[in-house]
Amino acid sequence: MLNDNFIAENKKQANQFFPESYRKGLRAMATFTTSYLLVSFLALANYYSPKILPQRYKVDEAQVRVLKCDLEIQGQKHEFYFMGEQHYYNFSASEFVRRFIEKTSIDRLLLEGVIVDKLNLFDTIMTYAILPFTLGAGLEHPNIYDISLKNKIPIKALEKYDSANKREGISMATYILLGSTGALGLLYAPYSYFAGMALGNFSDDSKLADILSFAGKQAGLTEQRNKIMTQNIVNELLNHPNEKHLVCVGRFHVDDMLEELKNYGKLTSNAITFDSIIR
């Protein structure tokens, strides 16, 4: 009886200092932390196992789309290659781009995005938020930027940061929304690794690429950005008329930017087949 009274008194005092809601919060935090550490360990173990990232030689337009373009401005023709890509490569897309660059011997790469010496916090968060998903889906291989650097090809960014240190063409409201989404994605990053693996296993590369493209379109990639990049493409063509250019942007930008280029002159374009590059 005495022990029962003692226990009851201790519980009463504990409830005064640590309410039940507080203890529930601690238990929930402990459960999440344990789950997070376990999933992180499993993701790392799976990634570094020899079974991850299968080497597949299958490329289609969903992953990489290439056009040979001719833009006539005031009677002068400017030839260039136009590539629409998924920003995260599977093995075969990476191999295709490597062979394409070697075969065409381009002089300059005009690349979507910004290139800075010091990483912007927003871009860092977004990169690390989506990276586990792409690793799980087997989509992290050398991209066109890496391959061009290795081949010592000059790279020109088609965008830049404005005075507010955000990418041109994205409103501040959208920037804040994307940053919040990226931070949440970063918090749950280990879980997204297995989400990527599930989609990678149940979707072929075309379907997975369409999912990523749809997500990109919903993320505030605007008409204004397309206009900025198109203007910079034209400037580069005019300033370096004797050099062979490769323009590379996200696949879902291509059609709108081709239409925008027509505002500067007469444009013709022809698709380049994958067989002509791979063989």
QUIJO-V961716 format. One record per residue. SS is DSSP state (@ for helix, = for strand, . for the rest). PHI is phi in degrees with one decimal (* if undefined). PSI is psi in degrees with one decimal (NA if undefined). Layout:
BEGIN
SS/PHI/PSI
SS/PHI/PSI
END
This chain:
BEGIN
./*/-42.2
@/-63.1/-42.5
@/-62.8/-39.7
@/-63.2/-41.2
@/-65.4/-39.7
@/-63.2/-44.7
@/-64.0/-42.8
@/-63.1/-39.9
@/-66.1/-40.1
@/-64.5/-39.9
@/-64.1/-38.9
@/-63.4/-44.3
@/-66.3/-38.7
@/-63.2/-39.4
@/-66.7/-28.5
@/-69.7/-41.1
@/-87.0/-33.4
./-130.3/87.0
./-56.6/158.3
@/-59.2/-37.5
@/-63.6/-36.4
@/-66.6/-43.3
@/-68.1/-34.6
@/-63.0/-40.4
@/-62.8/-41.2
@/-63.9/-42.4
@/-63.7/-42.2
@/-63.5/-41.2
@/-64.7/-41.5
@/-65.0/-39.6
@/-65.0/-44.3
@/-63.8/-43.8
@/-61.8/-44.4
@/-62.4/-45.4
@/-62.4/-42.5
@/-62.1/-46.0
@/-65.0/-40.0
@/-65.8/-46.3
@/-65.0/-38.9
@/-61.2/-43.9
@/-63.0/-44.5
@/-64.7/-39.6
@/-63.9/-45.7
@/-64.4/-42.9
@/-62.8/-41.6
@/-69.6/-39.3
@/-64.2/-40.7
./-86.0/-0.3
./-76.7/154.5
./-68.8/-8.6
./-84.3/-15.9
./-80.7/159.9
./55.9/66.7
./-62.0/143.0
./-89.5/98.9
./-113.5/132.2
./-99.0/58.8
./-126.8/114.8
./-123.8/139.3
./-143.5/179.5
./-64.7/-20.3
./-65.7/-31.4
./-90.8/-48.1
=/-141.0/130.1
=/-124.6/128.1
=/-126.3/134.4
=/-126.2/145.6
=/-101.1/120.4
=/-115.5/153.2
=/-135.0/114.3
=/-113.3/116.4
=/-97.0/116.2
=/-119.2/115.7
./50.2/47.4
./82.7/-7.3
=/-105.6/129.8
=/-91.4/139.7
=/-126.9/113.8
=/-94.4/141.7
=/-160.4/161.7
=/-98.0/143.0
=/-123.8/117.1
=/-115.4/128.1
=/-107.5/128.1
=/-134.1/163.0
./-84.2/137.7
./-73.1/-15.1
./-115.8/121.8
./-96.9/141.8
./-86.6/178.7
@/-62.0/-45.5
@/-68.7/-36.8
@/-64.5/-40.9
@/-63.4/-41.4
@/-67.0/-38.6
@/-62.1/-46.0
@/-64.4/-39.4
@/-60.8/-46.4
@/-68.8/-35.8
@/-62.4/-46.7
@/-63.5/-41.2
@/-67.7/-37.4
@/-76.8/-35.6
@/-89.5/-16.3
./52.5/54.3
./-69.2/155.5
./-97.0/-32.7
=/-144.2/144.3
=/-109.9/124.4
=/-104.2/111.2
=/-116.3/134.3
./-56.1/144.6
./102.3/-166.1
./-121.2/149.0
./-123.6/115.0
./-131.7/154.1
./-71.4/-37.4
./-107.8/123.9
./-65.1/133.9
./-72.4/139.8
@/-58.6/-42.5
@/-60.1/-49.7
@/-64.5/-34.0
@/-64.5/-45.8
@/-61.6/-46.5
@/-63.8/-38.6
@/-63.9/-48.3
@/-74.8/-21.4
@/-70.9/-37.4
@/-95.1/-15.6
@/-57.3/-46.2
@/-59.3/-37.0
@/-60.8/-45.9
@/-69.5/-33.9
@/-64.6/-42.4
@/-63.9/-34.9
./-84.6/-1.8
./74.2/34.2
./-114.9/26.0
./-117.7/92.6
./-134.7/166.6
./-50.3/127.9
./-99.5/-174.6
@/-65.2/-30.9
@/-66.0/-48.2
@/-61.0/-43.8
@/-68.0/-39.1
@/-66.8/-40.4
@/-60.2/-43.9
@/-62.1/-34.2
./-90.9/8.3
./57.2/41.5
./-94.6/127.0
=/-59.4/139.0
=/-120.1/128.3
=/-116.3/123.5
=/-75.9/139.0
./-89.0/-3.0
./-135.9/172.0
./-152.8/166.8
=/-80.9/145.4
./-91.4/-170.8
./-63.9/-22.7
./-88.4/8.2
./61.4/37.7
./-128.7/159.0
=/-67.2/136.1
./-60.3/143.8
./93.8/-3.7
./-119.0/125.4
./-68.7/159.8
@/-62.9/-38.7
@/-61.8/-44.8
@/-65.7/-38.4
@/-60.6/-44.1
@/-65.1/-42.2
@/-62.5/-45.1
@/-65.2/-40.3
@/-63.1/-40.5
@/-65.2/-42.2
@/-63.5/-41.6
@/-63.8/-40.7
@/-63.6/-40.3
@/-65.8/-41.2
@/-63.3/-36.2
@/-64.9/-38.2
@/-62.3/-38.9
./-103.4/22.9
@/-52.9/-48.1
@/-59.2/-32.3
@/-70.5/-34.7
@/-68.4/-21.0
@/-58.1/-47.3
@/-75.5/-26.8
@/-64.6/-42.7
@/-63.4/-39.3
@/-64.2/-41.8
@/-62.9/-46.2
@/-66.4/-37.3
@/-64.3/-33.7
@/-79.6/-30.5
@/-103.2/-1.6
./-127.2/144.0
./-78.5/174.6
@/-60.8/-35.7
@/-63.8/-46.5
@/-67.0/-40.2
@/-65.1/-39.1
@/-64.0/-38.7
@/-65.4/-36.4
@/-62.8/-45.5
@/-66.2/-38.2
@/-65.5/-43.0
@/-61.2/-42.7
@/-61.7/-40.2
@/-64.2/-40.5
@/-64.9/-34.9
@/-76.7/-10.1
./-89.7/15.7
./87.6/25.5
./-82.3/105.9
./-102.3/169.1
@/-61.2/-33.9
@/-61.3/-40.5
@/-63.1/-40.9
@/-60.9/-40.8
@/-66.5/-41.1
@/-61.9/-46.8
@/-66.0/-40.0
@/-64.1/-43.1
@/-59.6/-41.3
@/-70.2/-31.4
@/-62.5/-48.9
@/-60.3/-42.6
@/-59.6/-42.6
@/-67.3/-39.9
@/-63.8/-40.3
@/-72.1/-36.5
@/-79.0/-21.8
./-133.6/65.6
./-67.6/-21.6
./-98.5/6.5
./-105.1/150.6
./-90.6/115.4
=/-103.1/145.9
=/-120.6/119.0
=/-95.4/130.9
=/-132.1/121.3
=/-137.6/173.9
=/-62.2/145.5
@/-57.4/-35.1
@/-79.0/-3.7
@/-86.2/-22.0
@/-58.8/-55.1
@/-60.0/-44.6
@/-65.3/-37.2
@/-72.6/-32.5
@/-63.0/-41.2
@/-64.7/-38.6
@/-66.4/-36.9
@/-62.7/-28.2
./-65.7/-18.0
./-73.7/-13.3
./-102.4/-14.7
./169.5/-171.2
=/-81.8/122.2
=/-115.8/131.5
=/-124.7/146.5
=/-146.3/144.4
=/-135.1/135.3
=/-70.8/143.1
./-102.2/126.3
./-77.8/151.5
@/-68.7/-35.2
@/-61.3/-35.2
@/-67.6/-21.6
@/-96.5/-43.7
@/-69.5/-38.0
./-73.0/NA
END
